[in-house]
Amino acid sequence: MKQKNDSLERGYSKILPAIFSVIALLIMILPLESIVVSTRSILTYIFIPQIRTAHSITQYTKDALASTQDLLNTADKNLKLQEEVSRLLLENAQLESLLEENKRLTESLDLPKKEKWKGIWAKVAYREPSRRGTIIVDKGSQDGISLRSPVIGVQDGRVGLVGKVIEVSPTTSKILLSSDEDFSVAAFLSESRKEGLVIGDSKGGLFIKYVTLGQDLTEKEKVYTSISSSIFPDGILIGFVGARNTQKIEDSFITAKIIPAVDSLSVNEVLIMPALNLPLGEKNK
């Protein structure tokens, strides 16, 4: 019995190759009609492993390229959404500024039209280790940046003052941060309607000084840049009045600590605005 099975297997091993050879020959010499072409392709795909492998590699490459394109499209959409969020935050901050301005100028009938905040976005390129009160950004005079330009930033959904431009090269600009002891800006308080001078200190903090006596400052009261500033547009949020125990009377004036609306030491991107009465792009003097 075993010998009979062995004989059958040997017979099949000789017959099958001959049959496949005949089929292959017939397919090759038959006219190239659609059914013959289809049959040839199927048999070739089945019996030649290299073709299957090549087909798998081609399909994998197509899938990988499609996935990469999807990732690139997603990244582009994400960047556009981030830019839109920043734009909306700026518009919301300006609207809040206009409301505060309206409160202060309700008795005036001839109010000047407020221009929309605009400027040039720049990324922080370098932080000087020897001086924490300044940063270098990647935009300069060739991008339209001028000396004395106000700088604002966005953090945790708030738009706030960051500093001002103090040096400009063709491709970079140096910004003096609001937390530096050499920085100062005229400011007003949103509730008491009083004005004062916001300055930085040697420890990186912010204070408002020279606020007249007569009414205690409210904790968390908002502090904005004042219309009396010679550089900054009116109504940029600087920060909030600190705890009552930080309020001191010095030479008949109140001094209080300010909690910054934007931490100028940790921002990574800023908006550089035109200085008051100095169009963005004017040559530095």
Order of alpha helices (4+ residues) and beta strands (2+ residues): alpha-alpha-alpha-beta-beta-beta-beta-beta-beta-beta-beta-beta-beta-beta-beta-beta
